[in-house]
């Protein structure tokens, strides 16, 4: 149950704590901790291991699976042209599904203990810890659950030969999405298109907002400092995180 005045202890596993925030969870989760430290989520070492994934695991695990299904479609009788078209279509279907998840599930408002916990596990952690490099891409087990659902949807709506090409293309689209997502957080793109995705409205946080819970760096604006990688200068990195009206008002009044 939610506890009035509850404060999250960042030095303890977080998942079992966030539910107690109740109505204050939304403000808490949208106040990012801009540090690359990977905070502990679970007391269980096994569960903690499953929650962390280095970015290169995504292409290593899922690209072979994608090409297996694309090849299956070809060996079952589709021409290369049809396979290519179906694969591109599958990538677009993945894009639509990913958008739908973000629009209607990942950004829901929650207040209850289990609602807050569920939201934090599926997406809230990304808002709270946007620079945690071990939790920017989807863990293989979590991704496998979504991919299995996608595969059964293809099996119901299409033949196996058509569905396999759609799934393979969707997987390629997913790999591109997740690796690009990681790069936009931790890379320094020179390409204009990629740079435009990362660049945005930057401003330095007020000095008294640079430190947050349990001494961890936080900021109420969409920015982070990366001095070492740019000759000691301030570099502001865009993080697609909503800012609450209270936070925005606090910044504008300083």
N, C-alpha and C positions, 0 to 999 in steps of 0.2 A: 504493500500500500504506500501511497505518497505520504511524505512526512513534511510538515510545515517547517520552513527554514532549513531544510536539509542542504548540506554542503558536500559536494563530491570530493573525496580524497584521491588525488591523482597518483598517490604512492601505493594505492591498493587496486586490485582488479576492478575495472570500471563497469562491466556489463551488469553486474548485480546491483550496482548503485544507482544508475541513471533513472530507473523506474521510480525511485523515491522522490525525484524532483517535482513530480506532479505537473502543475500548470507552469512552473518556471523552467521546465525542460526545454521548450522551444527557444527561449532566450539564451539558455546555457549552451545548447548544441550549435547555435548560430553565432557564438562568440569563439572564433577559431583560436587554437593553440598553434602558433606558427613556429614550430620546432620540428626537426627531423627525428627527434626521439620517438621511439615506438613504445607507447604506454601499454602496460599489461591489461588485457581484456578479461582473461579467465584465470581462476585459481588452478585449474587443471593444466598441466604442462602439455598434454596431448591436444586439448582444445585450443590452447594458445598457439601451438604449432600450426594447426589447421587454419587459423585466422590470419596467418602471415604468408605472403607470397612475393618473391622477387619477380620483377617484370618479365624477365626472359623465360620464365616458366610458361607463360601464356602461349607464345609462338611454338615453343618446343613441344608442348602437349597437344595443342589444338590444330596446328597446321597439318601434321600428318593425318589426323582424323578427317580434316576437311578434304584433303586430296584423295583420301580413301573413298569417301562418299561421292566425290566428283567423278572419280575413275569408275566407280560402280555404275553410275548413271550411263557412262559411255559404253561400258561392256555389256549393259543390258539392252543396247540397241539405239540409243539416241546419237545423233550426229554431233560432231564437235561444235557446230554452230548452235544447235539447240542446247547442248550442255552449257556453253558459254552464256547464252541468254538466260537460262534458268539460274545459273550461278549468280549472275549480276542481279537478277530479280530477288534471289535469296538474300543478297546483301542489303537490298532496299527493304525487304521484309524485316530483317534484323534491325535496321535503322528505325523503322516505324515502331517495332516492339520496344526498343530501348527508349525511344522518346515517350512512349505510352507509360512505361514503368516509371520514368522520371516525373512525368506530368501527373499521373493519377495515384501513384503508390509511394514513391520515394519522398515526396514533399507533403505528405499528409500531416495534419496537426493532431498531436496526441497529448493526452493528459494522464491517462491511467498508468499504473505500474507496468503492466504487460504491453500496453500500447507503446510507451516510451522505450521499453527494452527492445521490442520488435523493430521499431523505427531506427534505433541506434545501430542495431545489428545489420540491417539491410542497407542503410545509407547514411544515417546520422553521424556515424563515426567519421565519414569522409568530410563532413562539414566541420566537425570539431578538430580533426587532425589532418588537415589538407596536405601537409608536407611529410607525413609518415610514408616513406617510400616502400614500406613492406605491406601497406594496406591501400595502395592506390589501384591495384588491379584486382580482379575478382579471383578468389581462391579456386583452384580446380574443382573441389568438391561442390562448392556453391554453383559454379558455372555448369557443372555436369547436370545438376538438377534442372536448370533452365533448358539446357540443350536436349535432354531427354524429353521434356515437355514439347519442345519445338519439333522434335523428330516424330513423336506420336501425332502431333497436329498435322504434319506433312503426310503421314501414313493414312490418316483418316480422310483428308481432302484430296490426295493425289495418289497416283500409282507409285510403286517403290522406286522405279527408275526416275520419275520426275521429282519425287520427294527427296531422294538422295542428293540430286544436284542442287535443289533449293537449300538443303541443310548444309552442304559443303560450301556454297556461296555465303550463307549466313554466318558460318564459322569464320570464313576469311574476313568478312565484314567486322565480326566481333574482335578478331585479333588486331585488325587495323585500328579499330576504335580504342581498345584498351591500351595498346602500346603508344598510340598518339596521345592519349589522355595522360599517361605517365610522363611522356616527353614534355608536354606543355607545362607540367608542374616542375620538373627537375632539369629540363634541358634549356639551352640558350639558342633558339632557332634563328638562322639568318634569312631563311626563306620568307618572302614577304607575306604569303598566305598564312603560314604557320605563326609568324610573328604577330599578325593582326589578330589571331585568335587569342594570343597571350597578352597583347598590349591592351590597355583600356584606360580608365580614369584612375590615375595614381595620385596619391597624396601621402605624405608622411603622417603617422599617427601622432597624436599629442604625446609628449614625453611621459606623462603620468599614466598613459594607457599601454605602455610597452610591457608592463609586467602584469601577470594575471594570477590565476589560481595556483596555489602551491609553488609560487616562484617561477612558473613556466611563462615564456614569452607569449603574449596574446596581443591582438589588435582588433579594434572595432571597424577598421576599414579593410579593403581588399588588397593588402600589401604585405611584403616580407622583405627583409634585408638579406642580401647576398653579397657581402663586401669582398670576401676572399676571391671569388670567381670573376671579379671585374675590377681588379686593380685597386681595391679598397674603396671604391665608390659605392654609393647607395643605388641599388637596383630594385625597382619595385615590380613584383611579379603578380600578375592577375590571378586571383582565385575566385571562381564563380560561386561566391557565397553571399546569400542575402544578408542585409544589414537591418536589424530591427529599427523601428522608428525611434526608440529610446536611445539606441547607440548613435544613430545618425544625428539626432538632436544634440547629444552630448559632444559630438565632434564639432558640429557647426557653431556651437556656442563658445568655443574656446579660441 
